[in-house]
């Protein structure tokens, strides 16, 4: 590496460190993926996204733990959750929250027609035990146990070790079936729930910021479309919030997400700086 390239890499790392200064940016990230509209294509798309994040973590030398996975009947998955641990996992991956859209020639259509499929990605921090959100009143929870449906041998299939928790005030639902122990699955599900509640509050604060900034777009809210992956009739991945795009779709689906993450962080920082300047002048 040349001296110039080395300095550029150092400046880039320092800039990213400045942008990743949120309270829980250095926490582990819990990623949950659910297929949306699009039938079997959406379930296949959800599995493609799961692989993309696993490959990103591998590229970034971060560790991953699969905590929940439900297989689709024909292809793909009905849902999955993973925990990514390592430096600034949540701070980087929070940019992935939202709806991801895929446009392609469907491999499940005998007439080879173009289909659009959607999948929702939720990214929340794994909060420390002393976090303020740690206290969730038991009367606000409905806890169901059931037999796990994934791999794990006869023990998993015979015992009700899987846990589903519903937070009644918000209707947030989380589930975990990775461990043989119901107690361990419940503990992991509670971590997921607390992260979801924290993230919902963060989204509400972001929405209030967007409103005060005069924007009508709620880009950070769950349910918004954040990125479009077009495989046909041309190849392009475009982030709808930052306008960053690339034609190297295969590389992105193989985990090359850093340019999108950095673009998102820089865009957010620039918007906040403009708002701060506007507030000072007004």
Secondary structure per residue as TSV (DSSP state, phi and psi in degrees):
chain	resnum	aa	ss	phi	psi
A	1	X	-	360.0	130.2
A	2	X	-	-69.2	164.0
A	3	X	H	-62.4	-40.1
A	4	X	H	-63.0	-45.3
A	5	X	H	-63.6	-37.5
A	6	X	H	-64.2	-41.0
A	7	X	H	-66.5	-40.1
A	8	X	H	-62.1	-41.5
A	9	X	H	-64.8	-38.1
A	10	X	H	-66.0	-45.1
A	11	X	H	-60.6	-40.4
A	12	X	H	-63.1	-43.4
A	13	X	H	-64.4	-41.3
A	14	X	H	-66.0	-38.8
A	15	X	H	-65.2	-42.7
A	16	X	H	-63.8	-39.8
A	17	X	H	-61.2	-37.9
A	18	X	H	-66.2	-39.1
A	19	X	H	-74.4	-26.9
A	20	X	-	-97.9	62.2
A	21	X	-	-116.3	14.2
A	22	X	S	-68.2	164.1
A	23	X	T	-55.9	-41.2
A	24	X	T	-117.8	18.8
A	25	X	T	-60.0	-28.2
A	26	X	T	-89.8	5.9
A	27	X	S	-80.0	164.9
A	28	X	-	-66.7	155.5
A	29	X	E	-111.8	132.7
A	30	X	E	-103.3	116.6
A	31	X	E	-107.6	126.4
A	32	X	E	-121.2	132.8
A	33	X	E	-122.0	130.0
A	34	X	E	-128.7	131.9
A	35	X	E	-68.1	149.5
A	36	X	-	-115.4	-137.0
A	37	X	S	-67.0	141.5
A	38	X	S	132.0	2.6
A	39	X	H	60.6	-134.8
A	40	X	H	-65.3	-30.4
A	41	X	H	-62.1	-39.2
A	42	X	H	-66.5	-39.2
A	43	X	H	-66.3	-39.5
A	44	X	H	-65.2	-39.7
A	45	X	H	-63.6	-40.3
A	46	X	H	-60.5	-40.1
A	47	X	H	-68.4	-36.4
A	48	X	H	-62.4	-40.8
A	49	X	H	-65.5	-40.5
A	50	X	H	-58.0	-47.1
A	51	X	H	-61.6	-40.4
A	52	X	H	-58.3	-44.7
A	53	X	H	-72.1	-35.0
A	54	X	H	-63.5	-41.0
A	55	X	H	-68.7	-37.6
A	56	X	H	-61.3	-44.7
A	57	X	H	-61.8	-40.5
A	58	X	H	-63.3	-44.8
A	59	X	H	-60.3	-34.6
A	60	X	T	-90.8	6.1
A	61	X	T	53.7	41.5
A	62	X	-	-106.1	153.5
A	63	X	E	-91.5	152.0
A	64	X	E	-130.3	143.0
A	65	X	E	-129.7	122.0
A	66	X	E	-81.4	120.5
A	67	X	E	-109.2	-17.0
A	68	X	E	-161.4	137.6
A	69	X	E	-155.0	125.6
A	70	X	E	-119.0	120.4
A	71	X	E	-75.7	146.4
A	72	X	-	-78.7	157.0
A	73	X	S	-67.3	-44.1
A	74	X	S	-98.9	-40.4
A	75	X	S	-166.0	164.4
A	76	X	S	68.9	-154.3
A	77	X	E	-134.2	152.2
A	78	X	E	-85.8	-15.5
A	79	X	E	168.5	158.2
A	80	X	E	-160.8	152.8
A	81	X	E	-136.5	137.2
A	82	X	E	-132.8	155.6
A	83	X	E	-113.6	123.6
A	84	X	E	-104.9	122.7
A	85	X	E	-117.6	140.1
A	86	X	S	147.8	179.6
A	87	X	T	-58.0	122.1
A	88	X	T	55.8	34.9
A	89	X	H	-60.1	-50.7
A	90	X	H	-68.9	-42.5
A	91	X	H	-56.6	-36.0
A	92	X	H	-82.5	-45.7
A	93	X	H	-78.0	-14.1
A	94	X	G	-62.4	-20.3
A	95	X	G	-67.5	-13.0
A	96	X	G	-88.6	-9.5
A	97	X	-	-64.3	131.9
A	98	X	E	135.6	-168.9
A	99	X	E	-94.9	131.3
A	100	X	E	-110.7	129.8
A	101	X	E	-110.3	135.3
A	102	X	E	-117.4	130.7
A	103	X	E	-120.3	121.1
A	104	X	E	-160.8	170.8
A	105	X	E	-77.3	117.7
A	106	X	-	-68.8	128.0
A	107	X	T	-73.6	-6.3
A	108	X	T	-103.8	3.4
A	109	X	-	-105.3	116.3
A	110	X	T	-64.3	-20.3
A	111	X	T	-93.7	5.1
A	112	X	-	53.6	47.1
A	113	X	-	-91.2	160.7
A	114	X	E	-81.1	134.2
A	115	X	E	-126.6	154.7
A	116	X	E	-115.8	131.1
A	117	X	E	-129.0	151.0
A	118	X	E	-126.3	150.8
A	119	X	E	-146.3	141.5
A	120	X	E	-99.2	135.2
A	121	X	E	-118.0	126.4
A	122	X	E	-113.5	127.1
A	123	X	E	-122.8	122.8
A	124	X	E	-133.2	156.5
A	125	X	E	-81.2	149.2
A	126	X	-	-83.2	103.6
A	127	X	-	-77.2	146.9
A	128	X	-	-68.6	160.5
A	129	X	T	-62.0	-26.9
A	130	X	T	-94.8	11.8
A	131	X	-	-66.1	149.3
A	132	X	G	-59.1	-33.6
A	133	X	G	-75.7	-2.9
A	134	X	G	-61.0	-23.7
A	135	X	-	-91.4	108.0
A	136	X	-	-121.2	115.5
A	137	X	-	-56.8	133.2
A	138	X	G	-57.6	-31.9
A	139	X	G	-69.3	-12.5
A	140	X	G	-89.7	1.2
A	141	X	E	-115.9	142.1
A	142	X	E	-117.8	121.8
A	143	X	E	-113.0	121.8
A	144	X	E	-116.4	141.9
A	145	X	E	-117.9	147.5
A	146	X	E	-156.2	171.7
A	147	X	-	-78.5	133.1
A	148	X	-	-65.8	147.5
A	149	X	-	-106.2	-6.7
A	150	X	S	-89.0	-169.3
A	151	X	S	-69.6	158.9
A	152	X	S	149.8	3.8
A	153	X	H	86.4	-176.0
A	154	X	H	-64.4	-33.9
A	155	X	H	-60.1	-45.2
A	156	X	H	-62.0	-40.3
A	157	X	H	-77.4	-22.7
A	158	X	H	-89.6	-26.8
A	159	X	S	-109.2	152.3
A	160	X	-	-86.8	73.7
A	161	X	-	-94.4	-22.3
A	162	X	E	-73.6	146.6
A	163	X	E	-129.5	134.5
A	164	X	E	-122.9	128.5
A	165	X	E	-119.8	129.8
A	166	X	E	-112.6	126.6
A	167	X	E	-90.4	106.3
A	168	X	T	-60.3	-40.9
A	169	X	T	-64.2	-31.3
A	170	X	T	-111.0	-10.0
A	171	X	T	62.4	23.7
A	172	X	E	-75.0	131.5
A	173	X	E	-120.9	130.1
A	174	X	E	-129.7	155.8
A	175	X	E	-150.6	154.6
A	176	X	E	-146.4	134.6
A	177	X	-	-140.6	17.6
A	178	X	S	-73.8	-37.6
A	179	X	S	-89.9	155.9
A	180	X	S	-74.8	-23.2
A	181	X	-	-88.4	125.2
A	182	X	H	-61.3	-37.8
A	183	X	H	-61.5	-44.8
A	184	X	H	-66.7	-40.0
A	185	X	H	-64.1	-38.7
A	186	X	H	-64.9	-41.9
A	187	X	H	-62.7	-41.6
A	188	X	H	-67.1	-42.1
A	189	X	H	-62.2	-37.2
A	190	X	H	-65.4	-38.2
A	191	X	H	-61.7	-42.3
A	192	X	H	-63.3	-42.5
A	193	X	H	-64.4	-46.0
A	194	X	H	-61.8	-37.6
A	195	X	H	-64.9	-40.5
A	196	X	H	-64.4	-41.1
A	197	X	H	-64.6	-44.1
A	198	X	H	-59.3	-46.0
A	199	X	H	-66.7	-36.2
A	200	X	H	-61.6	-41.3
A	201	X	H	-66.4	-38.5
A	202	X	H	-62.8	-41.8
A	203	X	H	-61.9	-40.9
A	204	X	H	-63.3	-38.9
A	205	X	H	-65.9	-40.5
A	206	X	H	-63.6	-38.9
A	207	X	H	-63.9	-40.1
A	208	X	H	-64.9	-37.9
A	209	X	H	-63.6	-44.1
A	210	X	H	-60.0	-40.4
A	211	X	H	-65.8	-42.5
A	212	X	H	-69.8	-24.7
A	213	X	T	-83.9	-6.3
A	214	X	T	88.6	13.6
A	215	X	-	-95.8	141.5
A	216	X	-	-94.1	-4.8
A	217	X	-	-92.7	133.1
A	218	X	-	-106.5	63.6
A	219	X	T	-63.5	-28.8
A	220	X	T	-88.6	-9.4
A	221	X	S	-75.1	144.3
A	222	X	T	-60.7	139.8
A	223	X	T	99.2	-11.3
A	224	X	S	-87.8	153.8
A	225	X	E	-86.7	120.5
A	226	X	E	-105.0	-27.1
A	227	X	E	-152.2	143.4
A	228	X	E	-119.3	130.0
A	229	X	E	-113.2	107.5
A	230	X	E	-104.4	121.0
A	231	X	-	-105.9	-17.6
A	232	X	S	-155.8	140.1
A	233	X	S	-83.1	-7.7
A	234	X	S	-132.2	174.7
A	235	X	-	-113.3	123.5
A	236	X	E	-163.2	138.0
A	237	X	E	-115.9	124.2
A	238	X	E	-129.6	129.5
A	239	X	E	-84.9	121.8
A	240	X	T	-74.1	-15.3
A	241	X	T	-91.9	-35.2
A	242	X	T	-109.2	-12.8
A	243	X	-	71.5	4.2
A	244	X	-	-69.4	137.7
A	245	X	E	-148.8	159.8
A	246	X	E	-149.3	150.2
A	247	X	S	-92.0	-4.7
A	248	X	-	-87.9	73.1
A	249	X	H	-63.1	-43.7
A	250	X	H	-61.2	-38.1
A	251	X	H	-66.6	-40.6
A	252	X	H	-62.6	-46.6
A	253	X	H	-66.8	-14.5
A	254	X	T	-95.4	11.9
A	255	X	T	105.3	7.4
A	256	X	-	-83.1	75.2
A	257	X	-	-103.3	-9.2
A	258	X	H	-56.7	-41.8
A	259	X	H	-60.8	-35.9
A	260	X	H	-69.2	-41.8
A	261	X	H	-63.3	-46.8
A	262	X	H	-64.6	-40.5
A	263	X	H	-61.4	-42.0
A	264	X	H	-62.9	-47.2
A	265	X	H	-62.4	-42.4
A	266	X	H	-66.2	-41.1
A	267	X	H	-62.2	-44.2
A	268	X	H	-63.0	-42.2
A	269	X	H	-64.6	-40.5
A	270	X	H	-66.3	-39.4
A	271	X	H	-66.7	-39.8
A	272	X	H	-67.6	-37.0
A	273	X	H	-64.5	-40.7
A	274	X	H	-66.0	-38.1
A	275	X	H	-66.3	-40.8
A	276	X	H	-63.0	-40.5
A	277	X	H	-66.5	-40.5
A	278	X	H	-65.4	-39.8
A	279	X	H	-63.1	-39.3
A	280	X	H	-66.8	-36.3
A	281	X	H	-78.0	-28.5
A	282	X	-	-91.3	360.0
